Amino acid sequence: MYCLLYFVIEVIYVLAPIFFKEKPVNALAQLADDERSWYASMLAKEIDCTYPHIVNILDKFHEHDLIETEEEGRVKKITLTSQGEDLAIEFQNLLRRMDRIDEKTQKSEEADEGTEEE
């Protein structure tokens, strides 16, 4: 019971403020692309974010054990933990669903505009 309560509190007060924002969601979803090696500057460019902002996001990810970093010379390579990977995949799926909804809405609006012109 205590574990469930702790989890709910963590989701509501800790994780929700992080992940109900566009940039953190997109950052975590991008990190799931394991065909690339990710660095903070690359991730910032990929999601159109400033470097200081992505560093703050990554610090929060690290606090919640969603990512690990490994130093490679002067830069840190970012990898997802298993927990981070699970969450990232869920976000990717959610973003795909949202894109499909946006596409349907746009097509519907275009169809409505076409019938209004006639």
C-alpha positions, -999 to +999 in steps of 0.1 A: +000+000+000+028+024+009+046+017-024+015+025-044+009+057-024+045+067-029+042+060-067+010+081-070+026+110-051+057+108-072+037+108-105+015+138-094+041+160-078+074+150-093+070+135-128+038+152-140+053+187-140+082+174-160+063+153-186+033+174-192+056+198-211+064+195-247+103+196-246+108+169-220+084+145-237+101+151-271+135+148-255+128+114-239+111+101-271+141+111-292+165+093-268+146+061-276+162+062-311+190+038-302+205+040-337+222+072-327+246+082-300+230+111-281+248+141-266+232+171-250+240+195-278+226+171-304+194+165-285+189+203-280+192+208-318+169+178-325+140+191-304+147+228-310+157+236-275+185+257-260+215+239-245+209+252-210+173+241-211+182+206-223+208+203-196+181+211-170+158+185-185+185+159-185+194+166-149+158+159-140+158+127-161+190+117-142+174+124-108+146+100-116+169+073-130+156+076-166+190+082-181+227+074-176+256+093-188+290+081-199+320+104-205+336+102-239+364+127-239+349+161-233+313+151-239+288+129-221+270+102-240+234+099-229+216+065-227+182+055-214+179+032-184+154+003-187+128+025-169+136+054-191+133+033-222+099+019-212+086+055-206+102+068-238+085+041-259+052+050-243+057+086-252+067+077-288+034+058-291+014+086-275+031+112-299+022+089-329-014+087-318-016+125-313-001+130-348-028+107-363-055+127-345-040+160-358-039+145-394-076+135-391-086+169-378-067+187-406-084+165-432-118+171-417-112+209-416-100+209-452-131+189-462-153+213-443-137+243-461-143+226-495-180+222-488-184+258-476-169+272-508-195+254-529 
